[in-house]
């Protein structure tokens, strides 16, 4: 009986935590995906010798990367991170 009551008390908290982590990971994924065309733009501009023009997408790239990092750098995202190497 105590197990059932405890389970009913813990279940909503577990659902909330999983939802919170999932939403943050999806937001971070969107931020990372927004860097892809910016990287292509920067590359094209650097190859064309337009280094000053590459600074604008470079700044946007940095902003998106920083936002993605902030969304995944707290302890809530730690269980989803994997180590490579």
N, C-alpha and C positions, 0 to 999 in steps of 0.2 A: 504494500500500500504506500509506504514512504517513497519507494522507487518511482511509482507512478506520479506522485505529487512533485517530486524533485524533477522528473523528466518534463512534466508540464511547465515547470518554472524555468528550466534551462532552454527548452526548445525555442521560444521566441527570441531569446538572446542570441542563440546560435544562428538562427535565420537572419537576424539583423546584422550580425558580424559578417556572415558570408555575403549578404547583399551589399554591405558597405565596401568590402574588399573588391567584389566583382564590379561594382560601379566605378570605383577608382581605377581599376585596371582597364576598363573599357575607355574611360576618359584619357588615360595615358596612351592607350593604343591609338586613339584618334589624333592626339598630339604628335606622336611619332610618325603617323602616316602623313601628316601635313608637312613634315620635313622632306619627304621624298621629292616632290617637284621643285622644292627650293634648292635642294642639292644639285639637281640637274641644271637649274638656272645658273647657279653659281659656277658650275663646271663649264658651261657653255660660255659664260662671260669671261672667265679666266682664260680659257683657251683662245678666245677672240681678242685677248689683250685688254679687256675692259675691266681692270681690277677695281676701279672705283665703283662701277655699276654693280659689281658682285657684292659690295658691302651691304646693300639693302636686303637682298635675300639672305645674306649671311646673318644679319641682325635678326631677321624673322626666324631663321633656322635656330639660332641660339635661344630665342624666346620660347619656341615650341619645345625644344629639347629640355630647357630648364623646367618648364611646366610639367612635362612628362616625368622628369626626375623627381620633382616635388610630390607628384601624385603616388610615386612608388617607393619613396625613400623612407617612409615612416614604418613603424613596426607592424602596422596592419597588413602591409604587402609582403612581409618577410616570408610567410609560408609558401607563397607562389613563386618566389625567386629560386632559380636553380644555379648551381655552380658549373662552370664549364672549365675543363682542364683536367 
